[in-house]
Amino acid sequence: MTAILGISSFYHDSAAALVMDGEIVAAAQEERFTRRKHDPRFPENAIAYCLEEAGLSPAELDFVGFYDKPLLTFERLLETHLGVAPKGFSAFLKAMPVWLKQKLYLRREIHNGLHKAYQRRVVFAEHHQSHAASAFFPSPFEEAAILTVDGVGEWATASFGVGSGNKIRLTHEMRFPHSVGLLYSAFTYFCGFRVNSGEYKLMGLAPYGEPKYADLILEKLIDVKPDGSMRMDMSYFNFLAGMTMTSSKFSQLFGGQPRQPESPITQREMDIAASIQQVTEHIMLRMAHHVHVQTGMKNLCLAGGVALNCVANGRILREGPFEKIWIQPAAGDAGGALGVALFIWHQLLNKERHVKPTDSQSGSYLGPCFSSDSIQKSLDDKGAHYERIEDEQQLCTRVASLISDEQVVGWMQGRMEFGPRALGGRSILGDARSEKMQSVMNLKIKFRESFRPFAPSILADRASDYFVMDCEDSSPYMLLVMDVHGEKCKQLDMEAVKTKGLDKLKIVRSDVPAITHVDFSARVQTVDGERHGRYYKLLEQFEKITGSPILINTSFNVRGEPIVCTPEDAYRCFMATNMDALVIEDYVLLKKNQPNVQQHAIDEYLDQFSLD
């Protein structure tokens, strides 16, 4: 048995993954254990979990891999600062201590993090190799084109190539500072959201605006080539020399200073979001067409942070040249831990790859699960009032009934998801038919911006009845945006059509209004019996009760907090929000039956997290 541990990232969202004889055994992000969102520190807790899941000690590992080459990244850092000197000296001084103390000595840090018990070599893969490996090796394709697009890794900001059998080969790349990911992050910053975590907010805001600045972006900020590569006019950006993403010239172009976080969102931000989203889709479609021409492949695998832009992904599937696409569920840096482990097994050790008809990601349920005894002890220690329903059908019927009565349910089942999406393991669930549920869940459960859309989970064999997608298309990892079928949509009068900005939220647009975005789209998760187990059975029971095969599925956390991991996390989040019920495996808890929660307890809970 060959055991390989993959590690990322020391920069953002650290993670660990364990592969044994080519099988993915475990993977998790450090943030889920430390409760610090996007925790960049050495993933000691994630590593400990992976080893425990496999029943291994560090000394029993055969290989350890890191997902990029820090010396190449340091080279870029030095060349960049020297190239813009004397500008950027303060940014240089801020970056140097952590590099000189830790990042240049990652081999030592890794050995120390494994308690000096691991004495073998550490393999350092290139950043985009790790992304490409995470995209292709778990995919359901014998061969495919591979496209990776992110902010930056070492020098590359995008790459493409092919995967065949047990090998990947990247043939082309785009280089720093010209980057789709950094371009999108610059607009994320300018619109008042946090870089590296607020990009999905910008994507969600886009449908509220008009892309009136798209031509301006293409004319002034970037030069996009027919192959999708681009060059950025760096005079509009400040990330090379400064502590911000955009320059004063950028502000002048868009009519004012960047929006301050937590200040009101104006029509300008909505229109800017719509514009950069349209430009990003334009670039990604060009890239996809070029990769298709160059590789001749009928299938495409995607990874890198930009591959989490599910609106662009949906367009690539619908309008692009590829027959099928597969996207790594943990497409960002966390997925690099899995990628480097698989890269070592297949590429370096030349081990055979066994392709599975769905994929080998196991629904991305790769994190911890908890026994009934440990759950009961945790609830008893909290003084919680609960009912245990061991019959699965009875349990699912009970929960489906609660949801059909417009109750909001925290749902913790089985293994925790690996990646940014809740997929039915650590989810908050609601009735998609409810006209009030989108607002209730945003403001009273998630404590987040009212404009944020919610995703639907739908029985896979019913997806084409509600969304514009082919019967054979699947989206088990919630990484594709599709339009709601016209027959499910409401006919809007002229007054509704003319509605602008956040007032669009007031319009009921379909038979499932809680998951229908203001542009009549939805980020779809298709749920099947093979991957999703009890969650699939819950949806089946909900359809039997209501006739609707759709639930709202949002991640089990509040704004600023990572997705819950343990029963303790789930109970704490449940008690500090307006959720009506909590279901942890067989245990059902109703809020009305719990000990009273004082407001100061809620405030204390929320104060742990940064609300930006």
C-alpha positions as CSV (number, residue, x, y, z in Angstrom):
1,M,0.0,0.0,0.0
2,T,1.5,3.3,-1.1
3,A,0.4,6.3,1.0
4,I,0.8,9.8,-0.5
5,L,0.0,13.0,1.5
6,G,-0.6,16.2,-0.5
7,I,-0.4,19.6,1.1
8,S,-1.4,23.2,0.2
9,S,-1.0,26.2,0.5
10,F,0.6,28.5,3.1
11,Y,-0.9,31.4,1.1
12,H,-4.6,31.0,1.2
13,D,-7.0,28.1,2.3
14,S,-4.5,25.5,3.3
15,A,-5.5,21.9,2.9
16,A,-4.4,18.3,3.0
17,A,-5.3,15.2,1.0
18,L,-4.4,11.5,1.3
19,V,-4.2,9.1,-1.6
20,M,-3.6,5.4,-1.1
21,D,-2.7,3.3,-4.2
22,G,-4.4,5.9,-6.3
23,E,-7.7,6.0,-4.3
24,I,-8.7,9.3,-2.7
25,V,-9.0,8.4,1.0
26,A,-9.5,11.8,2.7
27,A,-9.2,15.6,2.0
28,A,-10.0,18.6,4.1
29,Q,-9.3,22.3,4.5
30,E,-7.6,23.6,7.6
31,E,-10.3,26.3,8.1
32,R,-12.9,23.7,9.0
33,F,-10.9,22.6,12.1
34,T,-9.5,26.0,13.3
35,R,-12.7,27.9,12.5
36,R,-10.6,30.6,10.8
37,K,-12.0,31.2,7.3
38,H,-9.4,30.6,4.5
39,D,-6.8,29.7,7.1
40,P,-3.4,29.9,5.4
41,R,-1.4,28.3,8.1
42,F,0.3,24.9,8.0
43,P,-2.6,22.4,7.8
44,E,-1.7,20.4,10.9
45,N,-5.3,19.6,11.8
46,A,-6.2,18.6,8.2
47,I,-3.2,16.4,8.0
48,A,-4.0,14.8,11.4
49,Y,-7.5,14.0,10.2
50,C,-6.3,12.5,6.9
51,L,-3.8,10.3,8.7
52,E,-6.4,9.2,11.3
53,E,-8.9,8.4,8.5
54,A,-6.3,6.1,6.9
55,G,-5.0,4.7,10.2
56,L,-1.5,5.9,9.5
57,S,1.3,7.7,11.4
58,P,3.5,10.2,9.6
59,A,6.3,7.7,9.6
60,E,4.2,5.3,7.4
61,L,3.8,7.8,4.6
62,D,5.6,6.9,1.4
63,F,5.5,10.3,-0.2
64,V,4.6,13.9,0.8
65,G,4.0,16.5,-1.9
66,F,3.5,20.2,-1.9
67,Y,1.3,21.8,-4.5
68,D,3.7,24.5,-5.9
69,K,7.4,25.5,-6.1
70,P,8.0,28.2,-3.5
71,L,11.5,29.1,-4.9
72,L,9.9,30.0,-8.2
73,T,7.2,32.1,-6.4
74,F,10.0,33.8,-4.5
75,E,11.8,34.5,-7.7
76,R,8.6,36.2,-9.1
77,L,8.2,38.2,-6.0
78,L,11.8,39.5,-6.1
79,E,11.7,40.2,-9.9
80,T,8.4,42.0,-9.6
81,H,9.6,44.3,-6.7
82,L,12.9,45.0,-8.4
83,G,11.0,45.8,-11.6
84,V,8.8,48.5,-10.0
85,A,11.4,49.8,-7.4
86,P,11.5,52.2,-5.7
87,K,7.7,51.8,-5.7
88,G,6.3,49.1,-3.5
89,F,9.0,49.1,-0.9
90,S,6.5,48.9,1.9
91,A,4.8,46.0,0.3
92,F,8.2,44.3,-0.1
93,L,9.1,44.8,3.5
94,K,5.7,43.4,4.6
95,A,6.2,40.3,2.5
96,M,9.8,39.5,3.3
97,P,9.6,38.4,7.0
98,V,7.2,35.4,6.4
99,W,9.3,34.4,3.4
100,L,12.6,34.5,5.2
101,K,11.2,32.8,8.3
102,Q,8.9,30.2,6.8
103,K,8.1,30.0,3.1
104,L,11.7,29.6,1.9
105,Y,12.1,26.6,4.3
106,L,8.9,24.7,3.5
107,R,10.8,21.4,3.4
108,R,11.8,22.0,7.1
109,E,8.3,23.3,7.9
110,I,6.7,20.1,6.5
111,H,9.1,17.8,8.3
112,N,8.5,19.7,11.6
113,G,4.7,19.7,10.9
114,L,4.9,15.9,10.7
115,H,6.6,15.8,14.0
116,K,10.0,14.9,12.3
117,A,8.6,11.4,12.0
118,Y,8.6,11.5,8.2
119,Q,12.2,11.3,6.9
120,R,11.6,10.7,3.1
121,R,11.7,13.3,0.3
122,V,9.1,16.1,-0.2
123,V,8.0,16.5,-3.8
124,F,7.3,20.0,-5.1
125,A,5.0,20.1,-8.1
126,E,4.4,23.3,-10.1
127,H,1.2,25.1,-9.2
128,H,-0.7,24.6,-12.4
129,Q,0.5,21.0,-12.7
130,S,-1.2,20.4,-9.3
131,H,-4.4,22.1,-10.6
132,A,-4.3,20.1,-13.8
133,A,-3.8,16.8,-12.0
134,S,-6.7,17.6,-9.7
135,A,-8.8,18.3,-12.7
136,F,-8.0,15.3,-14.9
137,F,-7.0,12.4,-12.7
138,P,-10.4,12.2,-10.8
139,S,-12.4,12.9,-13.9
140,P,-14.6,10.4,-15.7
141,F,-12.6,10.8,-19.0
142,E,-9.9,8.5,-20.4
143,E,-8.6,11.5,-22.3
144,A,-9.5,15.2,-22.2
145,A,-8.2,18.7,-22.7
146,I,-7.2,20.5,-19.5
147,L,-7.6,24.2,-18.8
148,T,-6.4,25.8,-15.5
149,V,-7.1,29.5,-14.8
150,D,-6.4,31.3,-11.5
151,G,-4.8,34.4,-10.0
152,V,-1.1,33.3,-10.2
153,G,1.0,30.3,-9.3
154,E,4.8,30.8,-9.5
155,W,4.7,32.6,-12.8
156,A,1.8,31.0,-14.7
157,T,-1.7,32.5,-14.5
158,A,-3.4,30.0,-16.9
159,S,-2.3,26.9,-18.7
160,F,-3.7,24.2,-21.0
161,G,-2.7,20.8,-22.2
162,V,-4.0,17.3,-22.4
163,G,-4.6,14.3,-20.2
164,S,-4.5,10.8,-21.4
165,G,-4.6,7.6,-19.4
166,N,-2.3,8.2,-16.4
167,K,-0.4,11.2,-17.7
168,I,-1.0,14.9,-18.1
169,R,1.0,17.3,-20.3
170,L,0.7,21.1,-20.1
171,T,1.9,22.7,-23.3
172,H,1.0,26.4,-23.1
173,E,0.7,29.0,-20.3
174,M,-0.1,32.7,-19.7
175,R,2.2,34.5,-17.4
176,F,2.1,37.0,-14.6
177,P,1.0,39.8,-14.2
178,H,-1.6,39.2,-17.0
179,S,-4.2,37.2,-15.2
180,V,-8.0,36.6,-15.5
181,G,-8.1,35.8,-11.8
182,L,-6.3,38.9,-10.7
183,L,-8.4,41.0,-13.1
184,Y,-11.6,39.7,-11.5
185,S,-10.1,40.1,-8.0
186,A,-9.2,43.8,-8.8
187,F,-12.9,44.4,-9.6
188,T,-13.9,42.4,-6.4
189,Y,-11.7,44.8,-4.4
190,F,-13.0,47.9,-6.2
191,C,-16.6,46.9,-5.4
192,G,-15.8,46.6,-1.7
193,F,-15.5,42.9,-1.3
194,R,-12.5,40.9,0.1
195,V,-10.1,39.6,-2.4
196,N,-9.7,35.8,-2.5
197,S,-13.1,35.3,-0.8
198,G,-15.5,37.9,-2.2
199,E,-15.3,37.0,-5.9
200,Y,-18.5,34.8,-5.7
201,K,-20.3,37.8,-4.2
202,L,-19.3,39.9,-7.3
203,M,-20.6,37.1,-9.5
204,G,-23.9,37.0,-7.5
205,L,-24.2,40.8,-7.8
206,A,-23.7,40.9,-11.6
207,P,-27.3,40.1,-12.6
208,Y,-28.6,43.2,-10.8
209,G,-26.6,45.5,-13.1
210,E,-26.1,46.2,-16.8
211,P,-22.7,45.5,-18.5
212,K,-22.3,49.1,-19.5
213,Y,-18.6,49.1,-18.7
214,A,-17.7,46.0,-20.7
215,D,-16.5,47.8,-23.8
216,L,-14.6,50.2,-21.6
217,I,-12.8,47.3,-19.9
218,L,-11.9,45.8,-23.3
219,E,-10.8,49.1,-24.7
220,K,-8.8,50.5,-21.8
221,L,-7.8,47.8,-19.3
222,I,-7.1,44.6,-21.3
223,D,-6.2,43.4,-24.8
224,V,-7.8,40.0,-25.4
225,K,-6.4,37.9,-28.2
226,P,-8.4,35.5,-30.3
227,D,-7.0,32.6,-28.3
228,G,-8.2,34.0,-25.0
229,S,-4.8,35.2,-23.8
230,M,-4.7,38.8,-22.7
231,R,-2.5,41.6,-21.7
232,M,-3.4,44.1,-18.9
233,D,-2.6,47.8,-18.9
234,M,-0.8,47.8,-15.5
235,S,-1.2,51.5,-15.1
236,Y,-4.7,50.8,-14.0
237,F,-3.7,48.3,-11.3
238,N,-1.6,48.6,-8.2
239,F,-1.0,45.0,-7.1
240,L,2.6,45.0,-8.4
241,A,3.9,47.8,-6.3
242,G,1.2,48.7,-3.7
243,M,-1.1,47.4,-1.0
244,T,-4.3,47.7,-3.1
245,M,-5.5,46.0,-6.3
246,T,-6.4,49.1,-8.3
247,S,-4.7,52.5,-9.0
248,S,-6.1,56.1,-9.0
249,K,-6.3,55.8,-12.7
250,F,-8.7,52.9,-12.4
251,S,-10.8,55.0,-10.0
252,Q,-10.9,57.9,-12.5
253,L,-12.0,55.6,-15.2
254,F,-15.0,54.3,-13.2
255,G,-16.0,57.6,-11.7
256,G,-14.9,57.5,-8.1
257,Q,-13.1,55.8,-5.3
258,P,-13.5,52.1,-4.5
259,R,-16.6,51.2,-2.5
260,Q,-15.9,51.0,1.2
261,P,-16.7,47.5,2.7
262,E,-20.1,47.4,4.4
263,S,-21.2,50.7,2.8
264,P,-24.4,50.7,0.6
265,I,-24.1,49.0,-2.8
266,T,-24.9,51.4,-5.6
267,Q,-25.9,51.0,-9.2
268,R,-22.3,51.7,-10.1
269,E,-21.1,48.5,-8.3
270,M,-23.9,46.5,-9.9
271,D,-23.0,47.7,-13.4
272,I,-19.3,47.1,-12.8
273,A,-20.0,43.6,-11.6
274,A,-22.2,42.8,-14.6
275,S,-19.5,44.2,-16.9
276,I,-16.5,42.3,-15.5
277,Q,-18.6,39.1,-15.4
278,Q,-19.4,39.5,-19.1
279,V,-15.8,40.1,-19.9
280,T,-14.7,37.1,-17.9
281,E,-17.2,34.8,-19.7
282,H,-16.0,36.3,-23.0
283,I,-12.3,35.4,-22.2
284,M,-13.1,31.9,-20.9
285,L,-15.2,31.1,-24.0
286,R,-12.3,32.2,-26.2
287,M,-9.9,30.1,-24.2
288,A,-12.2,27.1,-24.5
289,H,-12.5,27.4,-28.2
290,H,-8.7,27.8,-28.6
291,V,-8.0,24.8,-26.4
292,H,-10.5,22.7,-28.4
293,V,-8.8,23.6,-31.7
294,Q,-5.3,23.0,-30.3
295,T,-6.0,19.6,-28.6
296,G,-8.8,18.1,-30.7
297,M,-10.4,16.7,-27.6
298,K,-14.1,16.3,-27.1
299,N,-13.9,16.6,-23.3
300,L,-12.6,19.4,-21.1
301,C,-11.4,19.4,-17.5
302,L,-11.2,22.6,-15.5
303,A,-9.5,23.8,-12.3
304,G,-8.0,26.9,-10.8
305,G,-9.9,29.6,-8.8
306,V,-11.6,31.0,-12.0
307,A,-13.1,27.5,-12.5
308,L,-15.4,28.4,-9.5
309,N,-17.1,31.0,-11.7
310,C,-20.1,28.8,-12.4
311,V,-21.8,31.3,-14.7
312,A,-18.8,31.1,-17.1
313,N,-18.7,27.3,-16.7
314,G,-22.4,27.0,-17.7
315,R,-21.7,29.1,-20.8
316,I,-18.7,26.9,-21.7
317,L,-20.9,23.8,-21.5
318,R,-23.8,25.3,-23.4
319,E,-22.0,27.4,-26.0
320,G,-18.5,25.9,-26.1
321,P,-17.1,23.3,-28.4
322,F,-16.7,20.5,-25.9
323,E,-19.2,17.6,-25.5
324,K,-18.7,17.3,-21.8
325,I,-16.8,19.2,-19.1
326,W,-15.7,18.2,-15.6
327,I,-14.7,20.7,-13.0
328,Q,-12.7,19.8,-9.9
329,P,-15.1,20.5,-6.9
330,A,-12.2,22.1,-4.9
331,A,-11.0,24.0,-7.9
332,G,-9.0,26.6,-5.9
333,D,-5.7,26.3,-4.0
334,A,-7.1,23.7,-1.6
335,G,-7.6,21.3,-4.4
336,G,-3.9,21.5,-5.2
337,A,-3.3,19.2,-2.2
338,L,-5.3,16.5,-3.9
339,G,-3.7,17.3,-7.3
340,V,-0.1,16.9,-6.1
341,A,-0.9,13.6,-4.4
342,L,-2.4,12.2,-7.6
343,F,0.4,13.7,-9.7
344,I,2.9,11.8,-7.7
345,W,1.0,8.5,-8.0
346,H,0.2,8.6,-11.7
347,Q,2.8,11.0,-13.3
348,L,5.9,10.3,-11.2
349,L,5.3,6.7,-10.2
350,N,3.7,5.8,-13.5
351,K,0.8,3.9,-11.8
352,E,-2.2,2.8,-13.8
353,R,-5.4,5.0,-13.6
354,H,-8.8,3.4,-13.3
355,V,-11.5,5.7,-14.7
356,K,-14.9,5.6,-13.0
357,P,-18.1,6.3,-15.0
358,T,-19.1,9.2,-12.7
359,D,-15.7,10.3,-11.3
360,S,-13.5,9.2,-8.4
361,Q,-14.2,12.2,-6.2
362,S,-16.9,10.3,-4.1
363,G,-19.3,13.2,-4.3
364,S,-16.4,15.3,-2.7
365,Y,-17.5,13.8,0.6
366,L,-13.9,13.4,1.8
367,G,-13.9,15.0,5.2
368,P,-14.7,13.8,8.7
369,C,-17.9,12.0,9.8
370,F,-19.0,11.3,13.4
371,S,-20.4,8.2,15.1
372,S,-23.8,8.2,16.8
373,D,-22.2,7.8,20.2
374,S,-20.0,10.8,19.8
375,I,-23.0,12.9,18.5
376,Q,-25.2,11.9,21.4
377,K,-22.4,12.7,23.9
378,S,-21.9,16.1,22.3
379,L,-25.6,16.9,22.5
380,D,-25.9,15.7,26.0
381,D,-23.0,17.8,27.1
382,K,-24.8,20.9,25.7
383,G,-28.0,20.0,27.5
384,A,-29.7,19.7,24.1
385,H,-33.2,18.3,23.7
386,Y,-33.4,15.9,20.8
387,E,-35.3,13.0,19.3
388,R,-33.6,10.0,17.6
389,I,-35.2,8.5,14.5
390,E,-33.2,5.5,13.4
391,D,-35.5,4.5,10.6
392,E,-34.1,6.3,7.5
393,Q,-37.4,6.7,5.6
394,Q,-39.2,7.9,8.7
395,L,-36.4,10.4,9.4
396,C,-36.5,11.8,5.8
397,T,-40.3,12.0,5.9
398,R,-40.1,14.0,9.1
399,V,-37.5,16.4,7.8
400,A,-39.2,16.8,4.5
401,S,-42.4,17.7,6.3
402,L,-40.6,20.3,8.4
403,I,-39.2,21.9,5.2
404,S,-42.6,21.8,3.5
405,D,-44.0,23.9,6.4
406,E,-41.4,26.6,5.6
407,Q,-39.1,25.5,8.4
408,V,-35.3,26.1,7.9
409,V,-33.3,23.0,8.7
410,G,-29.6,22.6,9.4
411,W,-28.6,19.2,7.9
412,M,-25.4,17.4,8.9
413,Q,-24.9,14.0,7.5
414,G,-22.0,11.7,6.8
415,R,-18.6,13.0,5.7
416,M,-17.9,16.7,5.3
417,E,-17.5,18.2,1.8
418,F,-14.0,19.0,0.4
419,G,-14.2,22.4,-1.4
420,P,-16.2,25.6,-1.0
421,R,-19.7,24.1,-1.7
422,A,-22.1,22.4,0.7
423,L,-23.4,19.4,-1.2
424,G,-25.8,17.8,1.3
425,G,-23.3,16.9,4.0
426,R,-23.1,20.2,5.8
427,S,-26.1,22.2,4.4
428,I,-28.9,24.5,5.5
429,L,-32.1,23.5,3.7
430,G,-35.3,25.3,2.8
431,D,-38.3,25.2,0.5
432,A,-37.5,26.6,-2.9
433,R,-41.3,27.3,-3.5
434,S,-41.4,29.9,-0.7
435,E,-41.6,33.5,-1.8
436,K,-40.1,34.7,1.5
437,M,-37.4,32.1,2.0
438,Q,-34.6,33.8,0.1
439,S,-34.8,36.9,2.2
440,V,-35.4,35.0,5.5
441,M,-32.3,32.8,5.0
442,N,-30.0,35.6,3.9
443,L,-30.9,38.0,6.7
444,K,-32.0,35.9,9.6
445,I,-30.0,32.7,9.1
446,K,-26.8,33.5,7.2
447,F,-26.5,37.2,8.3
448,R,-25.3,38.2,4.9
449,E,-26.2,40.6,2.1
450,S,-29.8,40.4,0.8
451,F,-28.8,40.2,-2.8
452,R,-27.0,36.8,-2.5
453,P,-28.7,34.0,-4.5
454,F,-29.4,30.5,-3.2
455,A,-28.7,27.3,-5.1
456,P,-31.2,24.5,-5.7
457,S,-30.6,20.8,-5.1
458,I,-32.8,18.8,-7.5
459,L,-33.2,15.1,-8.2
460,A,-31.0,14.4,-11.1
461,D,-33.7,12.8,-13.2
462,R,-35.9,15.8,-12.8
463,A,-33.3,18.5,-13.5
464,S,-34.2,18.9,-17.2
465,D,-37.9,19.5,-16.2
466,Y,-36.9,22.7,-14.3
467,F,-33.7,23.9,-15.9
468,V,-32.4,24.4,-19.5
469,M,-30.0,21.4,-19.5
470,D,-29.9,18.1,-21.3
471,C,-31.0,15.0,-19.6
472,E,-27.5,13.5,-19.5
473,D,-25.9,16.7,-18.1
474,S,-25.1,16.5,-14.4
475,S,-23.9,19.1,-11.9
476,P,-23.3,17.1,-8.7
477,Y,-20.8,19.7,-7.4
478,M,-22.9,22.9,-7.9
479,L,-20.5,24.4,-10.4
480,L,-22.8,25.2,-13.3
481,V,-25.4,28.0,-13.6
482,M,-28.4,27.1,-15.8
483,D,-31.5,29.0,-16.8
484,V,-34.8,28.1,-15.3
485,H,-37.2,26.6,-17.8
486,G,-39.5,29.1,-19.4
487,E,-42.6,27.1,-18.5
488,K,-41.6,27.4,-14.8
489,C,-41.1,31.1,-15.0
490,K,-43.7,33.9,-14.4
491,Q,-44.7,36.3,-17.1
492,L,-43.6,39.7,-15.9
493,D,-45.5,42.9,-16.5
494,M,-43.8,46.0,-17.9
495,E,-43.4,47.5,-14.4
496,A,-41.6,44.4,-13.2
497,V,-39.4,44.3,-16.3
498,K,-38.3,47.9,-15.7
499,T,-37.3,47.3,-12.1
500,K,-33.7,48.2,-11.3
501,G,-31.1,47.2,-8.8
502,L,-31.9,45.5,-5.6
503,D,-35.6,46.2,-6.1
504,K,-35.5,43.2,-8.5
505,L,-35.5,41.0,-5.3
506,K,-39.1,41.8,-4.8
507,I,-40.3,40.2,-8.0
508,V,-41.5,36.6,-8.0
509,R,-40.0,35.1,-11.1
510,S,-40.8,31.4,-11.1
511,D,-42.6,28.5,-9.5
512,V,-39.4,28.1,-7.3
513,P,-38.7,31.8,-6.5
514,A,-36.3,31.2,-3.6
515,I,-33.7,29.7,-6.0
516,T,-34.4,31.8,-9.1
517,H,-31.9,34.6,-9.5
518,V,-33.0,37.9,-11.0
519,D,-31.8,36.9,-14.4
520,F,-33.9,33.7,-14.3
521,S,-30.8,31.5,-13.6
522,A,-29.8,29.1,-10.8
523,R,-26.6,27.4,-9.7
524,V,-27.8,23.8,-9.9
525,Q,-26.8,20.8,-7.9
526,T,-28.1,17.5,-9.4
527,V,-28.6,14.9,-6.7
528,D,-28.4,11.1,-7.4
529,G,-28.6,8.0,-5.4
530,E,-25.0,6.8,-6.1
531,R,-23.2,9.9,-4.8
532,H,-25.6,11.5,-2.3
533,G,-27.1,8.8,-0.2
534,R,-29.5,10.0,2.5
535,Y,-29.7,13.5,0.9
536,Y,-31.1,11.9,-2.2
537,K,-33.7,10.1,-0.1
538,L,-34.7,13.3,1.6
539,L,-35.3,14.9,-1.8
540,E,-37.4,11.9,-2.9
541,Q,-39.5,12.2,0.3
542,F,-39.9,16.0,-0.2
543,E,-41.2,15.4,-3.8
544,K,-43.7,12.7,-2.5
545,I,-45.1,15.2,0.0
546,T,-45.1,18.4,-2.1
547,G,-44.7,17.3,-5.7
548,S,-41.5,19.5,-5.9
549,P,-38.1,17.8,-6.4
550,I,-36.1,20.9,-5.4
551,L,-34.7,22.2,-2.1
552,I,-32.7,25.3,-1.3
553,N,-29.2,24.2,-0.4
554,T,-26.8,26.7,1.2
555,S,-23.7,26.0,3.2
556,F,-24.1,25.3,6.9
557,N,-22.4,28.4,8.3
558,V,-23.0,32.1,8.9
559,R,-21.3,35.0,7.1
560,G,-17.6,35.1,7.9
561,E,-17.5,31.5,9.3
562,P,-16.2,28.4,7.6
563,I,-18.7,25.5,6.9
564,V,-19.3,23.6,10.1
565,C,-17.3,20.4,10.7
566,T,-18.3,18.8,14.0
567,P,-21.6,18.3,15.9
568,E,-20.4,21.0,18.3
569,D,-20.0,23.5,15.4
570,A,-23.4,22.6,14.0
571,Y,-25.2,23.0,17.3
572,R,-23.5,26.3,18.1
573,C,-24.5,27.7,14.7
574,F,-28.0,26.3,15.0
575,M,-28.5,28.0,18.4
576,A,-27.1,31.4,17.3
577,T,-29.3,31.7,14.3
578,N,-33.0,31.6,13.4
579,M,-32.9,28.0,12.1
580,D,-36.0,26.0,13.1
581,A,-34.5,22.5,13.2
582,L,-31.2,20.7,13.3
583,V,-30.6,17.2,12.0
584,I,-27.3,15.5,12.8
585,E,-27.4,11.9,11.4
586,D,-30.4,10.3,13.2
587,Y,-30.8,13.1,15.8
588,V,-33.6,15.7,15.2
589,L,-33.6,18.9,17.3
590,L,-36.3,21.5,17.2
591,K,-35.4,25.1,18.2
592,K,-38.6,25.6,20.2
593,N,-37.6,22.6,22.4
594,Q,-34.0,23.9,23.2
595,P,-32.9,25.8,26.3
596,N,-33.4,29.5,25.9
597,V,-30.7,31.4,24.0
598,Q,-29.8,34.8,25.3
599,Q,-29.1,37.5,22.8
600,H,-25.6,38.0,24.3
601,A,-24.8,34.4,23.4
602,I,-25.7,35.1,19.8
603,D,-23.5,38.3,19.8
604,E,-20.6,36.4,21.4
605,Y,-20.9,33.8,18.7
606,L,-21.0,36.3,15.8
607,D,-18.1,38.4,17.2
608,Q,-15.8,35.5,16.5
609,F,-16.0,36.1,12.8
610,S,-15.1,39.0,10.5
611,L,-18.3,40.1,8.8
612,D,-16.7,41.5,5.6
